[in-house]
């Protein structure tokens, strides 16, 4: 069994989508003869957007986990705002609403002092832990995953010091992430951010990305790198067991929704659909929409009208196993790509769990982006532009006709999505590790 160092800020009891890749890969990589040691932050010093202690039960009993301290600027941020820390830790400003003067000041400090991100205070502690472990000589490789991309800075330092192969995993872009333009960063901070990004990308032996567009953009921007496409995915074990009863009229979104994820077109479509037997599509069921997770007030405002106010519900964030049950019991799963300059490259990690749930996906976002391509390629659903209320109305009406005729539409077929399973992805990553080790040995002999 080969050993490697896996550097991830997010690890159970952290919740949310950012933790799933590290948790699942750490479970399945040993099947391909690579045993990780996890270097992560101690929960007492962490700034997690959400917690899910139930995920601790999925951590392998024999997994070596090294948890370190961190300096956390979110505590000072919360003090400035007069709030609890847990209420100010967010992703992409989701759920914060319209910023007041203190929030604008705090964002300015975050953007110009904490470069590349607000978790940079973990870097010295993670570096120290990695150095101690690498000095034992037991490890053949370092693997770091971001966001937060400051994680890669610790991995880079130790990989260079001990001459170890290093793979940087980009679950999201760095300076081209969708909310980057919303950061009030001054030119010196932006310049430093880009310089750090370049050092990481060109310093790694390989960069793993999760979407074709991100991979293509790195090459278009002139980076010299070896890149590998390993998308996000799903764990078949999470979807085992009998399927729950499906409510065909329930449209459900699982995950957080920020201010750039507008649902005005969906609310308009729900209002436009007839709900009685006199409609052109017969007895169309009254669709309802359910949100599981934090939702920005501007998103909810779209459903405040008289036709939709009583057909919209919000549920606080739930444990991952409960989220999976919510996905499997919905009639339609809702996916909303943030409206931003990099929208075409965005593929939410939950899309693959939506695939595994087998329910049709109603996508809202760019119709010529990576998410739209995946929905079409795997027969999982349809993507509509953010403003295409008519298209959404027509799609929902056809769906309602199918339900009225006794047919509940399905999404992606299980047999077609095996490449997105976590065991398959772990095998892919292990093959990359093997190749890098062979290449390193070949160079040393030459």
N, C-alpha and C positions, 0 to 999 in steps of 0.2 A: 504493500500500500504506500503510495507516494503522498507526502504531506505538503500542504501549501497554506499560506496565510490569507485569510479572507477578511478584508477590511470593509465594514459596513456600519454606518451610523445607526441605521434602522435595523433593529432585531427585536424579537419578542422580549418584553411585553409591549413594545411599540405596535400600534395598529396601523390601519390604512394600507393603500396599495404598495407603498414603498418598501414594506417589509417582506412581501410575499416572495420576491425573487431570491433574496438571501436565505430565507427560511427553507424554501423548497429545494434550492440547489444544494444546500448543506445536507439535506436528507438523501438526495439521490446521487450526488457525485461519488460517494464511496462505492456505489455499484459499478462505477467505471474506474475504480482503483485510485481515486484521489480523495484523501481525507483532509477536510479543512480544519483549521483552528480559527475561530471567529474572534476578531478584535473589534470591539464595539464600545459604546458609551454606557456607563452605569446609569440605570433609569433615574436614580436620585439626582443626577447632574444633567439629564437630557432635556431637550426641548422637542417633544414629540407633538405633532398635530393631533394625534389621537392615541388612545391606549386600547389594547385588546389582550388582557392577561390570559384568555382562553388559548391563545396561540402557544403559550409555554408548554402545553401538553403535547404539541407536535414536535418540539425540539428533541432530537435524538438523545437518549440518556448518556451515550458515550461521547457526545460532542464537546470538545474543549472550547470553552468560551472565556475570553479575557475581557472583562469590563473595566473601563478606566474612568477617571474623573474627567471633567470638562469645565471650561469657563463659559458661562452661558449669558450672553447679552440680553436674552429675552427677559430675564428677571429684572434687569434695569429698565427695559422697555415697558414692562408691565407697571413698574413703580411710577414711571413717568406718566403713564396714562391713568394711574389710580385703579388698576385692575389686577385680577389674578393672572399668573403667568399662563395658565392653560387657556385663558380666553383670548390671548393675543398671538398664540402660535398658529400660523395658518400657512397654506400653500398658495402662492400667487395672489395674496390679498383676498382670497375667497372668504365670504362671510363677514368681512370687516365693515361693509357698508361705506357710506360717504365719509372720507377721512376729515377729522377736525384739525385744528391747529397743532395739537400735541401729536396726533398721528402723523401729520405731514412732516413734523420735525423728526419724529422717530424714524420714519421711512428714509428721510434724508441721511440720518446718521447711519442707518443700516446699509444704505447704498454706497456711501463714500468712506466709511471707516471699516466696515466688516466685509472685506473683499477676499475671496469671491462670494462669500455668503455668511449668514449669521451663525453658522456652526463652525466657523474657522477657529473658535476658541478650543475646539477639541483637538486640533492638529498637533500641538506639542505633546499632549498626553498620549495620543495614538502613536505618534512617532516614537516616544520612549518605550511603549509596550512592544511595538514592532521590532525595535532594535534589540531588546532583550531576547525576544524569541528568535530572530534571525541569527543572533550570535551563537545559538546552540548548534547551528549547522544541520538542523533536522529538516529544514524546509527547502523545497526546490523551486518555489515560485510564489509571487505575490499577486493577488487579485483584489482590486479595489472597485467599489461600485458607488455611483453618484447619480442624482443628487443625494446629499449635498456634495458638490464637486470639490470642496475643500478636502474631502476624504482622500482624493488622489494625491494631494500635496504630501501627505504623510507617507503614502506608499512610494511615491517617487523618490523621496529622500533616502528611504531605507533600501530600496532596490538598487539605487546608485552606490550606496555605501558598501553593500554586501555583494554587488554584482549578481543580482538575482533577476531572472526573467520577470517581467511585470506586465499584467494585462489590466487595462482600465476599461470598466464597464459603464457605458453612458445610457442610463435608463431614460434620460431626457437630454436635449441639447444643453449646452453651457451658455454661451453668450447669445444664442439664438432661441432660447426658450421663450415660450409665448408671452410671458409677462415681463420679459427683460426690459422692453421699452417703457414700461410703467415705473421702473425704478428711477428716482430723481438723481441719477449719478452724474457727477461732473466729469469733464473730459479726462482728468488724471486717473480717476477711479475706473472709467471705462477702458482706458489704455492699459492699466494694470491688469484688469480682468482679462482682456484679450491676450496679454502677454503670458499670464498664468495658464490660460487655456492652451496656448500654443506649446508651452513647455511640457504640459501633461500629454497632449496628443502626440507630439513628435518625440517625446521621451519614452513613451511606452513601447514595449515590444509588439503589442497588438492592442487595438481599440475595438471593443464590442459595442455594437449599436443595436437598437430595437426596431428601427424602421428603415426601409430602402431610401426614403428621402433624406434622412439624416446622414446615412452613409454616402449618398451622392453629394450632398452639400459639403461634407468634409473634403472630398476630393476636388470639388469645384472651387473651394476656397484656397486650394493650393497646399493643403497639408500633405506632408510626406509621412505616410503611415501604412501599416498593414491593418485592414479593417475586417471585421467578421460580423455578419448579421445573425443575431440570435434574438428573435422577438420575445416579448413577454408571453406568458402562457397560463395554463391551468393545471391543476393537479387532479387527475382522474379520481383519486381517493376521496376528494371533497364532494364529488358528485355521484358517489356510489349509493346504492340503496334504492328503494322504490321512489318513484317520482311523486311529489305531492299533487293534490288536486289543483288544477289550473283555473284561475278566474279569467275568462277570455276578454272581459271588458276592462281589465286593469292594466294601465300603462305605468310602468315603474322605472324609476331611475335609482340606481344604487351607487352611492358615492357623493362627493361634495360637488357643489355647483357654485361657480364664482360669477362676478358681475359681467364677464364677457361671454357667458354661456346663455344667451337670450333664448327664451321660450315663447316669445310673443306670437310666433307663427303657429305653434301648437295650440295655444289658448284660443287663437282665432279659429283654428280648424275645429276644435271641440265645440265652439259656439255655433259654427256654421252647420254642423251635422244635424239633420233632423233626428228626433228621438221617438217619433210616433209612427204608427202603421201607415199614415198618410204620406210619408216621405217617399221620394223616388226610389229608394233602396229598401223599401219595406220597413219592417220593425227593426230599426237600427238601435242597438243597445246604447245606453248612455255611458260613454267612456268616462273613466275616472283616472286621475293621475296621482301616483304615490311617490314621495321622495324619501329615501332612506339615507340620511347624512345631513351635513351642514349645507344650507341653501342661502345664498345671498338674498337680502330683502328685495333687491331690484328684480331678481328672477321671479320671486313669488308674486310681485306686484302684477304680473301679467295675468294672474288667475283671480284677481280681485273683483272681476265683473260679475254681474248677476247670473250669468249662464254657467260660470265655472267655479265660483267661490265655494259652493258646497260639494264640489267634485274634486277637490284638491286636499291632500293630507301630507303632513311632514312627520317623519319618525326620526328620533335622534339616532346617532350612529350606533350600530349593533355589532356584536362579535362576528367574526368572519363566517363561522358556520351558519349563523342566523341569516347573514347577508346572502349566502348561497341559497338557502331555502326561499328567501324572498325572490331571488331571481327565478328559481324554478317554478314558482307558483304564479307568476305574472303572465298575463296574456301576451303583452308586448313589453320589450325592454327598451328603454330610452337611453340614447347616447348623444351627448352634445359636445361638439368640438369647440373650444374657445375661439371667438372671432379675433384673430390676430394675424400679423404678417407671416407667421410661420405655421399657420393652421393646416396647410396641406401635409405637413410632415408629422402631425400629431396623431398618435394612435394610443388611446387610453389602455392601460393595462387590463382594465376590467372587460374590454371587448372580448378577450379570449375566454374569460369566464362566462360571458354572455353566450359565446359559441357553445361552450360545454353545457350550459343550461338548456339548450335546444329550443329556445323561444325566439320568435322573429324580432329583429332589431329595427327600431325606427331611429335612424341617424339624422342629426341636424348639424350641418357644417358644409365644408367645401365638397362639391360633387365630383371634383377631379383630384382628390387627395388620397393619401394612403389608406385611410379608414374606409372611404368609399370603394376603393379597389378591393379591399378585403371582404367587405359585405357582398359585393357582386361575385367575386371569385369563389366564395364558399357558400353562396346561396343563403346567406344569413339574414338578409333584410335589405333595406333601401336607404339611401342617403338623400336628404333634401337640403337645399340652401336655407340659411337662417331665416330668410324672408319669404320662403315659398309656402305660404299658407294654403294656397290652392292645391299644390301637389300633395301636401300632407292630408288635406281634406279628402282628396280622391283616394289616396292609399288607405286611409282609415275606413272610408266607405266600402271599398272592395273587401277589406278585412271583415267588416261587419256583415257583408253579404255572405261571405264564406261561413261565418259563425252561425248566421241565421239558417244556412243550408245544412248545418250539422257538421261542418268541417272546421276544426281549430287549426289554423296554419302553424307550421313548425319553422324553426330556424335552421342553423347549420346541422348537418348530419355528423354523427359521432365518428363514423369511419373516415371522414374526410379531414378531420382536424387533429389527427394523431401527432403531426409534426409540432404542434403547439403544446403538447403535454410536457410537464416538467421533467419526467424521466428522459424523454427524447432530447430535451434541451440540455440536460445535464450531460448526456452522452456526447452531444455536439461540443459543449464547452471542454469536456475532458479530452476530446480529440484535438482541439486547439492547443491545450496544454501540452499534450504529447508531442505535437508538431514543433512547438517552440523549444522544447527540451532537446529534440533531435537536431534542430537547426543550430542551437547554441553549441552543442557538442561538435557538430560538423565544423563550425567556425573556429572552435578552439583547436581542433586537429589540423585545420588548414593553416 
